[in-house]
């Protein structure tokens, strides 16, 4: 397949290298010229997970451009930018998006689907989530983190939270699996997306506010109570929206995610420490906006969103 990946961050680099090794024709698109230049010159370096030191760093050649207008056709577009960049990133590849060349958004945030539905017919959009993780360093290197599952699915019509299992979905899923990306199709992809957003908005917010690694959130009962409060608030919003939580017990999922990434710094904490904007508006902020729409109060997420907005506004005050 000819695949365009929009976003040259950690997950974009991991997907790109896996798909190239799976014999796909892959091009990364990113607005940062330093990232693109280094990938063009050196490819992407993939370092093993910290707990797997015997595996050598691997360098994978990947095509890369800053201008998506240079690409005239493809079979699939992966949207792997931060949620606040969804609209501009989608606009850059709009000329490529068709039902035969769908755009697959995979951000951990709410609101991306609505943006894309305003731009493209629903048959040109796919949704996905991934539990793969990694850490980008330099302009063209990435350290492999958790090798988690990826889920992809078709969207239903507006108001319909289920999608069909189509031949193109099965084809993409097989391609990903053949490339070493363990992938499942799902007819409840929006439920899976909400489940991940609720889990990771809790993880991201608390680790950022307390400036701790993921594993510290399970070390004492006071913090666990905060975790359970935020998870319960998110689940209440999902129920009001009519979304089914597909993982069963959210706290068990949270524990699993934290334990396999206990030494990691969350993506939101890394953004704050590096003076970058976060995805707070697509995570806790989005849950707050939905809660207001349904007449619910979720004070925990409201407080988390307010604090992190202040961190973004006052970067030198921390």
N, C-alpha and C positions, 0 to 999 in steps of 0.2 A: 504494500500500500504506500501511496505518497501521502505523508502526514506532515502537517504544519503544527508546530507547538508554539503558542504565543505565551511567552514568559520564560526567561532564562534563569530563574531562581533554582532553589534546591530541587523541588519536585520536577520542574521542567527538565533539569539536567538528568535526573534519574530516569524519567520516562524516555527522554531522547536516547540515552545510551542503551537502554534495554531494547528499545524498538529498532535501533540501528543494528544491534547484534542479532535481532530477529529478522534481518534482511529487508527491512523497510527503508524507503527513501524519506529521510527526515530532515526538515529544516526548522531551526529555531528562529523566532522573530522576537526581538527585544529592542526597546528604545534606547538602551544604554550602549553607546558606541564602544566603550571599553570592553564590555562583556562580549559583544559580537566580534570585535577585532581579535580578542584572545582566543575565542572558540575557533574562529576561522584559521588562525595561525597554528594553534596547538591542540585543537580538539577539546574534549572534556575529560578531566582526570577524575576517576572514581576511586576514592579511598575506602578501604573496608571499615566495617563497624569497629568501634574501639575494642570490643571484646573478641574480635577476630583478627589478631595481629599477624597471623601467619599468611593471610591472603595479601598478595602484592597489589599496590596501586595500579590501576589499569587506565590506559589512555585510549579514548574512543573518538575517531574523527566524526564530526557532525557539521553539516552545512548550517550557516547562520547569516541572517541579514537584519538590518535595522528597518528596511522598507519592504513591507509585505506586498506592495504594488509590483515588486519584481517577480512575484510568483503568479503564474497565470492559471494554474489549476491544481487540484489535489483531491484526495479521497476522504480526508478527515481533518478537522481542525480541533486541537486540544487547547482549551482556554485555561491557562494555569497562572494567571496573574492574581494579585490581591484584589479583593472585591471592589475596592474604591476605583480600580482601573478598568473595570469590566466594560463600561460603555466605550471608552476610547480604544481599548484593545479590540473589541468586537468591530468597531467602525473600520479599523485598519485592515481587517480581513473580510469585510462585508462582501467584496466582489467575488470571494471564493465560496460563499455559503449557499448551498442548495440542498434539496433532499438527498441528492446523490453524494454530496460533500458536506455532511452536517457539522455543526459546531457543538462540541461536547464540553460543557462547563463543569469544572471540578473543584470550585472553591468551597472552603468551609465557611459559608455565610449565607444569609437569607437576603433575598432581593435580586439576586443575579438572574433568576428565571424571568422575573417581571421585566427587567431591562431588555433581555434578549427577545422576549415575546413581542415587545414593541417594535423591534427591529426586523425580525424574521418570521416567516410562517412556522407554526409549531412543528411541522414535519421536517424542518431544517435544524431542529434543536434536539440534542440529547443531554441528559443529566448524569452526573457521576460523583462518586466520592472515593477517596483513597485513604487507607490507613498506612500506606507507605510513608516513611519519614526519612529526612536527611538534613544535613547542614551544609549550606553553601559557604565556601571560603575562596578568597581570591576572586578573579573574574571568570574562571572556567573550571573550577574544581568543586567536588561535592563529596561529603563523607556519607556513606550508606548508614541509615539508621534502621528503624524497624521495617521488616519485610512483611507488611500487613496486606490484607485483602483490598482489592479494588472492586467497586460495584458500579455498573452502568445501567441506564434504563431509558425507555421512551417516556415522553411526557404525554399526559392525557390532555383533553380539551380543558379550557378554563374552568376551574372548580372541580375537575376530576383529578383525584390524587393517585390514580393507577394508570399504568401504561401497558401497551401490548408487548409481547415478546416477538420481535420481528426478525426476519432473516438478516437484516443489516446489523442488528444488535448482536445476534449470534456470531456473525462473521467478525465483527470488531472484537468481541469477547475472545474468540478463538485466536485471533491475531495477537492480542495482548498476552494470552496464556502461552502461546508458542514463543513469545519474546521474553518469557520469564517474569511477566507481571501477572500474578495470580488474580484472575478476574472472574466475577460472577455477574450474570444479568439479573435484574430485579424488576418486577412489575410494580413494586412499591418504593421506587427510588426516592420520591419526595419524603416518604416516611423515614427512610434511611438517612437522608440529608438532614432532616430536623433532629434525628437522634444524635448524629455526629455534632451538629451545631450546638445543641444543648450541652453535650458532654465537653466539647472543646471550649465553649465560651466560659464554662465554669473553670476548667483547667487554666486557660489563658488569663482570665481576669485575676484569679487568686495568685498565681505565680508572679504576675506582673505587679500587683499591689504589694505583695510581700517580698518581691525580688528574691525568689528561691527557686531551686531546681524542682522538677515535677514531683520527685519522690517525697519531698518534705511535706506535701499536702496530706499524707497519710500518717504522719508521725504522732499526732496528738488529737484527742477527742474534740477540742475546741475547733480546730480546723476542719475536722470531719463533719462537725455539725454545720459549718458554713457551706461545705461542699454539698451536703444533703439538702440544705435550704435552696441553694441555687439550682440544683437539679430538679427539685420539686416545683419551683417556680416555672422553670422552662417546660416541664411536662404539663403543667396546668395550662400554659399558653397553647401548647400543641393540641391538647384536648379541645380547647375552645375553638381552635382553627379546624378541627376535624381530622387532624393528622394522627395516624397510628404510630406509636413508638414500637419499632420492630425488633429491638434488641432484648425485650423482656425487662429485666431490672437495670435501671440506668446506673445505679451505684456500682453494681457488679461490673458493668462495662467501664465505668470510670476507673475502678480499681485495676482492671486489666490494662487499660491504656497507660496508667501511671506506672505500674510495676515494670512494664517493658521499656519504659523511657525514663526511669527514675533519676538518672544522672543528667538528663537533657534539660536545657533551658527552653521554655516554650517559645513558639514563634513570636508571640506578642511581646514577651519580655525581651527577646533579642531585638525586636524593632525599637522598643523604647530605649534600650541601652545604646543602640546605634543611631538614635536621633531620627528614626524613620516613622512615618505615619503607620498606625495599626489598623486592624480590621474590626475595631470595637463597634463601629456603626452597623456592621453586617452580622455581629454576634450579639452581645448583650444589648446594644442599642436597638437592634432590630426586634429582639424579644420584648423590650420595653414598649416599642411602638405598637406591636401587635397587642400587647396587654392593654394598652390604653384604648385601642379600637374595640376590644371585647369587654371593657369595663373591669379589668382585673388590676390588682396591685401586686407588683413584684419588686419590693423595696431593695432586695439584695442586688439584683441585676441593675437596678436604677443607680444604686450607690457605686457599684463597680464601674459602670459606664461613665459616671460623673468624674470619678477619681482618675480614670485613664485618660479622659479628655483633658483633664488638667495636666497630667504628665506630658501629653502632647503639646500643650500650650506653653508650659513652663519647663522646657527641657533642661535649662541650666539650674533649676531650683532643687533638683532631686539630690 
